[in-house]
Amino acid sequence: MSNLTKTALADAFKAELETKRFDKITIKDIVERAQVNRQTFYYHFQDIYDLLGWILGEEMAACRVDELNFDTWRVQLENIIARVNANQKLLTNIFQALDHDYIRKTLGDSVQPSIEKTIVNVAGSRKLENEDVQFAVHLLTIVIEEYVMEWIESDYTDDPLDLIDRADRLFSKDIKRLIFHA
């Protein structure tokens, strides 16, 4: 029942974003559209930013591939791009209203576990220093954050397949270099 309520609140929030700027949406707007009371909102979320974080986390979870490795990494990137394309209006609205550091952090928090999982899965039995893994994860997360931010800023005019090809080449080379030269 809890996820159903969260989903109803998320859907109401998304519907509000279709007609209003992010910074003009109130909790009252969301609960009225979701047909729940204010207490219900606060039972599930601290504030609208918490709801937004949950929505973005759910969107990223829907993009995840179960077994991440070099073969499936590209599929995950394609899934992310497809989700961004499907939610362009919502993301543009959020992008225009929110601090970009918040968006970067939320995006980074979403992709970082997948990057780390990919590195660990590819390494297999090879022993990698935790500092090296964390550095690579941090670096690759920043690359994705910045590229997606630039893509949104360009009003989605850059070719997303170019993003995927470049990221795939970069990640494949850098992760292999980290693992096989460690």
Residue, then its C-alpha position, 0 to 999 in steps of 0.5 A: m500500500s505504501n508504494l501505491t501511495k508514493t506512486a499516486l503522490a509522484d503521479a500527482f506531482k508529475a501532472e502538476l509539473e505539466t502545467k506549473r513551474f516546479d517552484k510554484i507547486t505546493i504540497k496542497d496542490i499535490v495532495e489535492r490531485a492525489q486525493v490524499n491528506r497532507q498527513t499522508f504526504y508527510y508520512h511518506f516524504q519530508d518535502i517536495y525535494d524528498l518526493l523529487g528525489w524518490i521519483l528520480g530514484e525510481e526512474m533510475a531504478a527502472c533503467r537498471v540492468d540486473e547484471l552490469n558488465f561491459d556488455t550491459w553497461r551500454v543498455q543501461l545508458e540507452n535506458i537512461i537516455a530513453r527515460v530522459n527523452a520520455n520525461q523531457k518536459l518534466l526535466t526541463n521544468i525541474f532544470q529551470a527551477l532548481d539549483h543545478d548542484y541539487i540536480r547533479k547530486t541527485l543524478g550522481d546518487s542515482v548512477q554512482p551505484s551502477i558504476e561501482k557495481t560495473i567496476v566490481n563485476v568486471a574486476g571479478s576475482r582481481k583485487l582492486e584497491n578501494e581508493d582506486v575503485q572509489f576514485a574511478v567511480h567518482l570520476l565517471t559519475i562526474v562525467i555522466e553528471e556533466y554530460v547529462m547537464e549539458w544535454i539538458e541545457s542544449d535543450y536536448t539537441d545533442d544526439p543521445l547516441d553520441l553520448i552513449d557511444r562516447a561514454d561507452r568508449l570512455f568507460s570501457k577503456d578507463i575501467k579496463r585500464l583500472i582493472f588490468h593495470a591495478 
